[in-house]
Amino acid sequence: MESFFSSMKTERLSRKVYRTREEARSDVFDYIERFYNPVRKHSKLDFLSPVDFEQGLVG
């Protein structure tokens, strides 16, 4: 979890200023569901995105 939060802070949150809690919540959701889970390459998955790993695509 520490690695995830470090990545989120570095890749998304450190550059943003949120006006409302809802805006922050929405942006964190967007980061997790639209970038981190499907797109971001993970070292534990042989540097494949989770989607590619699950589909069995070896690059």
HTML snippet that shows the backbone in 3Dmol.js (N, CA, C, O; Angstrom):
<script src="https://3Dmol.org/build/3Dmol-min.js"></script>
<div id="view" style="width:600px;height:400px;position:relative"></div>
<script>
const pdb = `
ATOM      1  N   MET A   1       0.822  -1.191   0.000  1.00  0.00           N
ATOM      2  CA  MET A   1       0.000   0.000   0.000  1.00  0.00           C
ATOM      3  C   MET A   1       0.867   1.255   0.000  1.00  0.00           C
ATOM      4  O   MET A   1       0.527   2.245  -0.648  1.00  0.00           O
ATOM      5  N   GLU A   2       1.970   1.217   0.715  1.00  0.00           N
ATOM      6  CA  GLU A   2       2.834   2.399   0.762  1.00  0.00           C
ATOM      7  C   GLU A   2       3.331   2.774  -0.630  1.00  0.00           C
ATOM      8  O   GLU A   2       3.404   3.953  -0.976  1.00  0.00           O
ATOM      9  N   SER A   3       3.667   1.770  -1.416  1.00  0.00           N
ATOM     10  CA  SER A   3       4.131   2.018  -2.775  1.00  0.00           C
ATOM     11  C   SER A   3       3.028   2.651  -3.615  1.00  0.00           C
ATOM     12  O   SER A   3       3.287   3.572  -4.389  1.00  0.00           O
ATOM     13  N   PHE A   4       1.802   2.161  -3.468  1.00  0.00           N
ATOM     14  CA  PHE A   4       0.676   2.725  -4.204  1.00  0.00           C
ATOM     15  C   PHE A   4       0.467   4.191  -3.848  1.00  0.00           C
ATOM     16  O   PHE A   4       0.343   5.036  -4.735  1.00  0.00           O
ATOM     17  N   PHE A   5       0.427   4.494  -2.558  1.00  0.00           N
ATOM     18  CA  PHE A   5       0.189   5.881  -2.151  1.00  0.00           C
ATOM     19  C   PHE A   5       1.329   6.787  -2.584  1.00  0.00           C
ATOM     20  O   PHE A   5       1.093   7.941  -2.942  1.00  0.00           O
ATOM     21  N   SER A   6       2.544   6.296  -2.560  1.00  0.00           N
ATOM     22  CA  SER A   6       3.681   7.078  -3.042  1.00  0.00           C
ATOM     23  C   SER A   6       3.526   7.381  -4.531  1.00  0.00           C
ATOM     24  O   SER A   6       3.757   8.507  -4.972  1.00  0.00           O
ATOM     25  N   SER A   7       3.133   6.370  -5.294  1.00  0.00           N
ATOM     26  CA  SER A   7       2.919   6.573  -6.734  1.00  0.00           C
ATOM     27  C   SER A   7       1.803   7.575  -6.980  1.00  0.00           C
ATOM     28  O   SER A   7       1.937   8.462  -7.823  1.00  0.00           O
ATOM     29  N   MET A   8       0.707   7.439  -6.254  1.00  0.00           N
ATOM     30  CA  MET A   8      -0.416   8.342  -6.452  1.00  0.00           C
ATOM     31  C   MET A   8      -0.026   9.786  -6.125  1.00  0.00           C
ATOM     32  O   MET A   8      -0.385  10.711  -6.853  1.00  0.00           O
ATOM     33  N   LYS A   9       0.697   9.970  -5.043  1.00  0.00           N
ATOM     34  CA  LYS A   9       1.125  11.315  -4.677  1.00  0.00           C
ATOM     35  C   LYS A   9       2.061  11.899  -5.728  1.00  0.00           C
ATOM     36  O   LYS A   9       1.931  13.065  -6.099  1.00  0.00           O
ATOM     37  N   THR A  10       2.998  11.096  -6.206  1.00  0.00           N
ATOM     38  CA  THR A  10       3.977  11.576  -7.172  1.00  0.00           C
ATOM     39  C   THR A  10       3.348  11.833  -8.537  1.00  0.00           C
ATOM     40  O   THR A  10       3.605  12.863  -9.160  1.00  0.00           O
ATOM     41  N   GLU A  11       2.532  10.902  -8.995  1.00  0.00           N
ATOM     42  CA  GLU A  11       2.001  10.964 -10.351  1.00  0.00           C
ATOM     43  C   GLU A  11       0.760  11.828 -10.492  1.00  0.00           C
ATOM     44  O   GLU A  11       0.455  12.272 -11.599  1.00  0.00           O
ATOM     45  N   ARG A  12       0.041  12.081  -9.422  1.00  0.00           N
ATOM     46  CA  ARG A  12      -1.210  12.796  -9.573  1.00  0.00           C
ATOM     47  C   ARG A  12      -1.415  13.921  -8.585  1.00  0.00           C
ATOM     48  O   ARG A  12      -1.683  15.052  -8.991  1.00  0.00           O
ATOM     49  N   LEU A  13      -1.297  13.645  -7.302  1.00  0.00           N
ATOM     50  CA  LEU A  13      -1.756  14.595  -6.296  1.00  0.00           C
ATOM     51  C   LEU A  13      -0.820  15.765  -6.045  1.00  0.00           C
ATOM     52  O   LEU A  13      -1.275  16.840  -5.652  1.00  0.00           O
ATOM     53  N   SER A  14       0.460  15.584  -6.259  1.00  0.00           N
ATOM     54  CA  SER A  14       1.402  16.655  -5.924  1.00  0.00           C
ATOM     55  C   SER A  14       1.238  17.883  -6.814  1.00  0.00           C
ATOM     56  O   SER A  14       1.700  18.967  -6.458  1.00  0.00           O
ATOM     57  N   ARG A  15       0.595  17.729  -7.950  1.00  0.00           N
ATOM     58  CA  ARG A  15       0.434  18.841  -8.894  1.00  0.00           C
ATOM     59  C   ARG A  15      -0.934  19.491  -8.828  1.00  0.00           C
ATOM     60  O   ARG A  15      -1.224  20.395  -9.613  1.00  0.00           O
ATOM     61  N   LYS A  16      -1.773  19.056  -7.918  1.00  0.00           N
ATOM     62  CA  LYS A  16      -3.161  19.515  -7.906  1.00  0.00           C
ATOM     63  C   LYS A  16      -3.509  20.270  -6.631  1.00  0.00           C
ATOM     64  O   LYS A  16      -2.959  20.023  -5.557  1.00  0.00           O
ATOM     65  N   VAL A  17      -4.434  21.191  -6.793  1.00  0.00           N
ATOM     66  CA  VAL A  17      -5.062  21.864  -5.660  1.00  0.00           C
ATOM     67  C   VAL A  17      -6.560  21.676  -5.857  1.00  0.00           C
ATOM     68  O   VAL A  17      -7.115  22.076  -6.881  1.00  0.00           O
ATOM     69  N   TYR A  18      -7.202  21.072  -4.883  1.00  0.00           N
ATOM     70  CA  TYR A  18      -8.626  20.764  -5.001  1.00  0.00           C
ATOM     71  C   TYR A  18      -9.443  21.796  -4.247  1.00  0.00           C
ATOM     72  O   TYR A  18      -9.091  22.200  -3.139  1.00  0.00           O
ATOM     73  N   ARG A  19     -10.534  22.215  -4.863  1.00  0.00           N
ATOM     74  CA  ARG A  19     -11.404  23.201  -4.223  1.00  0.00           C
ATOM     75  C   ARG A  19     -12.409  22.564  -3.279  1.00  0.00           C
ATOM     76  O   ARG A  19     -12.840  23.173  -2.300  1.00  0.00           O
ATOM     77  N   THR A  20     -12.776  21.314  -3.592  1.00  0.00           N
ATOM     78  CA  THR A  20     -13.752  20.622  -2.748  1.00  0.00           C
ATOM     79  C   THR A  20     -13.292  19.190  -2.494  1.00  0.00           C
ATOM     80  O   THR A  20     -12.442  18.655  -3.205  1.00  0.00           O
ATOM     81  N   ARG A  21     -13.871  18.594  -1.473  1.00  0.00           N
ATOM     82  CA  ARG A  21     -13.591  17.195  -1.175  1.00  0.00           C
ATOM     83  C   ARG A  21     -14.081  16.300  -2.313  1.00  0.00           C
ATOM     84  O   ARG A  21     -13.432  15.309  -2.648  1.00  0.00           O
ATOM     85  N   GLU A  22     -15.221  16.649  -2.904  1.00  0.00           N
ATOM     86  CA  GLU A  22     -15.770  15.869  -4.016  1.00  0.00           C
ATOM     87  C   GLU A  22     -14.833  15.914  -5.227  1.00  0.00           C
ATOM     88  O   GLU A  22     -14.660  14.902  -5.907  1.00  0.00           O
ATOM     89  N   GLU A  23     -14.246  17.038  -5.496  1.00  0.00           N
ATOM     90  CA  GLU A  23     -13.281  17.152  -6.601  1.00  0.00           C
ATOM     91  C   GLU A  23     -12.063  16.259  -6.351  1.00  0.00           C
ATOM     92  O   GLU A  23     -11.573  15.607  -7.274  1.00  0.00           O
ATOM     93  N   ALA A  24     -11.580  16.227  -5.119  1.00  0.00           N
ATOM     94  CA  ALA A  24     -10.445  15.367  -4.772  1.00  0.00           C
ATOM     95  C   ALA A  24     -10.838  13.901  -4.885  1.00  0.00           C
ATOM     96  O   ALA A  24     -10.092  13.105  -5.454  1.00  0.00           O
ATOM     97  N   ARG A  25     -11.996  13.537  -4.354  1.00  0.00           N
ATOM     98  CA  ARG A  25     -12.469  12.162  -4.425  1.00  0.00           C
ATOM     99  C   ARG A  25     -12.606  11.694  -5.868  1.00  0.00           C
ATOM    100  O   ARG A  25     -12.213  10.578  -6.207  1.00  0.00           O
ATOM    101  N   SER A  26     -13.155  12.540  -6.700  1.00  0.00           N
ATOM    102  CA  SER A  26     -13.343  12.210  -8.104  1.00  0.00           C
ATOM    103  C   SER A  26     -12.003  12.015  -8.814  1.00  0.00           C
ATOM    104  O   SER A  26     -11.861  11.109  -9.636  1.00  0.00           O
ATOM    105  N   ASP A  27     -11.034  12.851  -8.502  1.00  0.00           N
ATOM    106  CA  ASP A  27      -9.723  12.736  -9.139  1.00  0.00           C
ATOM    107  C   ASP A  27      -8.984  11.481  -8.679  1.00  0.00           C
ATOM    108  O   ASP A  27      -8.317  10.828  -9.482  1.00  0.00           O
ATOM    109  N   VAL A  28      -9.093  11.140  -7.412  1.00  0.00           N
ATOM    110  CA  VAL A  28      -8.462   9.911  -6.918  1.00  0.00           C
ATOM    111  C   VAL A  28      -9.121   8.697  -7.567  1.00  0.00           C
ATOM    112  O   VAL A  28      -8.431   7.761  -7.971  1.00  0.00           O
ATOM    113  N   PHE A  29     -10.435   8.704  -7.671  1.00  0.00           N
ATOM    114  CA  PHE A  29     -11.137   7.614  -8.355  1.00  0.00           C
ATOM    115  C   PHE A  29     -10.667   7.497  -9.800  1.00  0.00           C
ATOM    116  O   PHE A  29     -10.401   6.396 -10.283  1.00  0.00           O
ATOM    117  N   ASP A  30     -10.568   8.620 -10.484  1.00  0.00           N
ATOM    118  CA  ASP A  30     -10.105   8.629 -11.872  1.00  0.00           C
ATOM    119  C   ASP A  30      -8.693   8.054 -11.984  1.00  0.00           C
ATOM    120  O   ASP A  30      -8.415   7.269 -12.891  1.00  0.00           O
ATOM    121  N   TYR A  31      -7.812   8.435 -11.081  1.00  0.00           N
ATOM    122  CA  TYR A  31      -6.439   7.920 -11.091  1.00  0.00           C
ATOM    123  C   TYR A  31      -6.429   6.402 -10.936  1.00  0.00           C
ATOM    124  O   TYR A  31      -5.725   5.706 -11.667  1.00  0.00           O
ATOM    125  N   ILE A  32      -7.198   5.897  -9.999  1.00  0.00           N
ATOM    126  CA  ILE A  32      -7.198   4.455  -9.728  1.00  0.00           C
ATOM    127  C   ILE A  32      -7.861   3.670 -10.854  1.00  0.00           C
ATOM    128  O   ILE A  32      -7.289   2.700 -11.351  1.00  0.00           O
ATOM    129  N   GLU A  33      -9.035   4.071 -11.253  1.00  0.00           N
ATOM    130  CA  GLU A  33      -9.833   3.275 -12.193  1.00  0.00           C
ATOM    131  C   GLU A  33      -9.473   3.497 -13.661  1.00  0.00           C
ATOM    132  O   GLU A  33      -9.673   2.605 -14.485  1.00  0.00           O
ATOM    133  N   ARG A  34      -8.948   4.667 -13.995  1.00  0.00           N
ATOM    134  CA  ARG A  34      -8.675   4.929 -15.405  1.00  0.00           C
ATOM    135  C   ARG A  34      -7.194   4.955 -15.760  1.00  0.00           C
ATOM    136  O   ARG A  34      -6.843   4.940 -16.940  1.00  0.00           O
ATOM    137  N   PHE A  35      -6.319   4.992 -14.755  1.00  0.00           N
ATOM    138  CA  PHE A  35      -4.890   4.980 -15.047  1.00  0.00           C
ATOM    139  C   PHE A  35      -4.172   3.858 -14.315  1.00  0.00           C
ATOM    140  O   PHE A  35      -3.610   2.970 -14.956  1.00  0.00           O
ATOM    141  N   TYR A  36      -4.177   3.879 -13.001  1.00  0.00           N
ATOM    142  CA  TYR A  36      -3.359   2.941 -12.222  1.00  0.00           C
ATOM    143  C   TYR A  36      -3.736   1.492 -12.488  1.00  0.00           C
ATOM    144  O   TYR A  36      -2.857   0.674 -12.758  1.00  0.00           O
ATOM    145  N   ASN A  37      -4.995   1.158 -12.423  1.00  0.00           N
ATOM    146  CA  ASN A  37      -5.402  -0.232 -12.617  1.00  0.00           C
ATOM    147  C   ASN A  37      -5.253  -0.706 -14.055  1.00  0.00           C
ATOM    148  O   ASN A  37      -4.638  -1.750 -14.271  1.00  0.00           O
ATOM    149  N   PRO A  38      -5.779  -0.001 -15.051  1.00  0.00           N
ATOM    150  CA  PRO A  38      -5.726  -0.571 -16.398  1.00  0.00           C
ATOM    151  C   PRO A  38      -4.471  -0.238 -17.206  1.00  0.00           C
ATOM    152  O   PRO A  38      -4.097  -1.030 -18.071  1.00  0.00           O
ATOM    153  N   VAL A  39      -3.807   0.888 -16.968  1.00  0.00           N
ATOM    154  CA  VAL A  39      -2.781   1.381 -17.885  1.00  0.00           C
ATOM    155  C   VAL A  39      -1.360   1.302 -17.334  1.00  0.00           C
ATOM    156  O   VAL A  39      -0.440   0.896 -18.044  1.00  0.00           O
ATOM    157  N   ARG A  40      -1.179   1.683 -16.089  1.00  0.00           N
ATOM    158  CA  ARG A  40       0.167   1.812 -15.526  1.00  0.00           C
ATOM    159  C   ARG A  40       0.895   0.475 -15.511  1.00  0.00           C
ATOM    160  O   ARG A  40       0.332  -0.541 -15.103  1.00  0.00           O
ATOM    161  N   LYS A  41       2.135   0.477 -15.953  1.00  0.00           N
ATOM    162  CA  LYS A  41       2.946  -0.736 -15.971  1.00  0.00           C
ATOM    163  C   LYS A  41       3.491  -1.001 -14.570  1.00  0.00           C
ATOM    164  O   LYS A  41       3.923  -0.077 -13.881  1.00  0.00           O
ATOM    165  N   HIS A  42       3.468  -2.269 -14.153  1.00  0.00           N
ATOM    166  CA  HIS A  42       3.876  -2.660 -12.809  1.00  0.00           C
ATOM    167  C   HIS A  42       5.074  -3.591 -12.871  1.00  0.00           C
ATOM    168  O   HIS A  42       5.091  -4.538 -13.658  1.00  0.00           O
ATOM    169  N   SER A  43       6.064  -3.328 -12.051  1.00  0.00           N
ATOM    170  CA  SER A  43       7.268  -4.161 -12.038  1.00  0.00           C
ATOM    171  C   SER A  43       6.951  -5.598 -11.634  1.00  0.00           C
ATOM    172  O   SER A  43       7.578  -6.527 -12.142  1.00  0.00           O
ATOM    173  N   LYS A  44       6.006  -5.795 -10.747  1.00  0.00           N
ATOM    174  CA  LYS A  44       5.638  -7.151 -10.305  1.00  0.00           C
ATOM    175  C   LYS A  44       4.944  -7.955 -11.403  1.00  0.00           C
ATOM    176  O   LYS A  44       4.808  -9.174 -11.289  1.00  0.00           O
ATOM    177  N   LEU A  45       4.510  -7.285 -12.456  1.00  0.00           N
ATOM    178  CA  LEU A  45       3.846  -7.955 -13.582  1.00  0.00           C
ATOM    179  C   LEU A  45       4.752  -7.965 -14.811  1.00  0.00           C
ATOM    180  O   LEU A  45       4.269  -7.928 -15.943  1.00  0.00           O
ATOM    181  N   ASP A  46       6.060  -8.015 -14.588  1.00  0.00           N
ATOM    182  CA  ASP A  46       7.037  -7.980 -15.684  1.00  0.00           C
ATOM    183  C   ASP A  46       6.866  -6.739 -16.550  1.00  0.00           C
ATOM    184  O   ASP A  46       7.009  -6.801 -17.771  1.00  0.00           O
ATOM    185  N   PHE A  47       6.561  -5.619 -15.918  1.00  0.00           N
ATOM    186  CA  PHE A  47       6.403  -4.322 -16.561  1.00  0.00           C
ATOM    187  C   PHE A  47       5.307  -4.313 -17.625  1.00  0.00           C
ATOM    188  O   PHE A  47       5.435  -3.672 -18.668  1.00  0.00           O
ATOM    189  N   LEU A  48       4.234  -5.037 -17.337  1.00  0.00           N
ATOM    190  CA  LEU A  48       3.030  -4.994 -18.150  1.00  0.00           C
ATOM    191  C   LEU A  48       1.952  -4.264 -17.363  1.00  0.00           C
ATOM    192  O   LEU A  48       1.997  -4.210 -16.134  1.00  0.00           O
ATOM    193  N   SER A  49       0.990  -3.706 -18.072  1.00  0.00           N
ATOM    194  CA  SER A  49      -0.154  -3.136 -17.375  1.00  0.00           C
ATOM    195  C   SER A  49      -1.008  -4.301 -16.887  1.00  0.00           C
ATOM    196  O   SER A  49      -0.928  -5.395 -17.446  1.00  0.00           O
ATOM    197  N   PRO A  50      -1.822  -4.089 -15.858  1.00  0.00           N
ATOM    198  CA  PRO A  50      -2.682  -5.171 -15.385  1.00  0.00           C
ATOM    199  C   PRO A  50      -3.597  -5.724 -16.481  1.00  0.00           C
ATOM    200  O   PRO A  50      -3.833  -6.931 -16.536  1.00  0.00           O
ATOM    201  N   VAL A  51      -4.105  -4.864 -17.340  1.00  0.00           N
ATOM    202  CA  VAL A  51      -4.969  -5.330 -18.423  1.00  0.00           C
ATOM    203  C   VAL A  51      -4.194  -6.247 -19.360  1.00  0.00           C
ATOM    204  O   VAL A  51      -4.681  -7.320 -19.716  1.00  0.00           O
ATOM    205  N   ASP A  52      -2.992  -5.838 -19.764  1.00  0.00           N
ATOM    206  CA  ASP A  52      -2.177  -6.670 -20.646  1.00  0.00           C
ATOM    207  C   ASP A  52      -1.788  -7.980 -19.959  1.00  0.00           C
ATOM    208  O   ASP A  52      -1.802  -9.039 -20.587  1.00  0.00           O
ATOM    209  N   PHE A  53      -1.445  -7.911 -18.688  1.00  0.00           N
ATOM    210  CA  PHE A  53      -1.073  -9.104 -17.953  1.00  0.00           C
ATOM    211  C   PHE A  53      -2.221 -10.113 -17.904  1.00  0.00           C
ATOM    212  O   PHE A  53      -2.021 -11.306 -18.134  1.00  0.00           O
ATOM    213  N   GLU A  54      -3.419  -9.622 -17.604  1.00  0.00           N
ATOM    214  CA  GLU A  54      -4.580 -10.508 -17.531  1.00  0.00           C
ATOM    215  C   GLU A  54      -4.946 -11.097 -18.874  1.00  0.00           C
ATOM    216  O   GLU A  54      -5.479 -12.205 -18.937  1.00  0.00           O
ATOM    217  N   GLN A  55      -4.672 -10.379 -19.948  1.00  0.00           N
ATOM    218  CA  GLN A  55      -4.967 -10.886 -21.286  1.00  0.00           C
ATOM    219  C   GLN A  55      -3.856 -11.806 -21.801  1.00  0.00           C
ATOM    220  O   GLN A  55      -3.971 -12.370 -22.889  1.00  0.00           O
ATOM    221  N   GLY A  56      -2.784 -11.956 -21.022  1.00  0.00           N
ATOM    222  CA  GLY A  56      -1.715 -12.847 -21.402  1.00  0.00           C
ATOM    223  C   GLY A  56      -0.783 -12.292 -22.459  1.00  0.00           C
ATOM    224  O   GLY A  56      -0.102 -13.051 -23.148  1.00  0.00           O
ATOM    225  N   LEU A  57      -0.744 -10.981 -22.592  1.00  0.00           N
ATOM    226  CA  LEU A  57       0.127 -10.355 -23.577  1.00  0.00           C
ATOM    227  C   LEU A  57       1.513 -10.183 -22.977  1.00  0.00           C
ATOM    228  O   LEU A  57       1.678  -9.456 -21.998  1.00  0.00           O
ATOM    229  N   VAL A  58       2.473 -10.820 -23.532  1.00  0.00           N
ATOM    230  CA  VAL A  58       3.854 -10.715 -23.058  1.00  0.00           C
ATOM    231  C   VAL A  58       4.600  -9.850 -24.040  1.00  0.00           C
ATOM    232  O   VAL A  58       4.623 -10.114 -25.242  1.00  0.00           O
ATOM    233  N   GLY A  59       5.223  -8.790 -23.497  1.00  0.00           N
ATOM    234  CA  GLY A  59       5.869  -7.839 -24.389  1.00  0.00           C
ATOM    235  C   GLY A  59       7.276  -7.843 -24.249  1.00  0.00           C
ATOM    236  O   GLY A  59       7.968  -7.092 -24.937  1.00  0.00           O
TER     237      GLY A  59
END
`;
const viewer = $3Dmol.createViewer("view");
viewer.addModel(pdb, "pdb");
viewer.setStyle({}, {cartoon: {color: "spectrum"}});
viewer.zoomTo();
viewer.render();
</script>
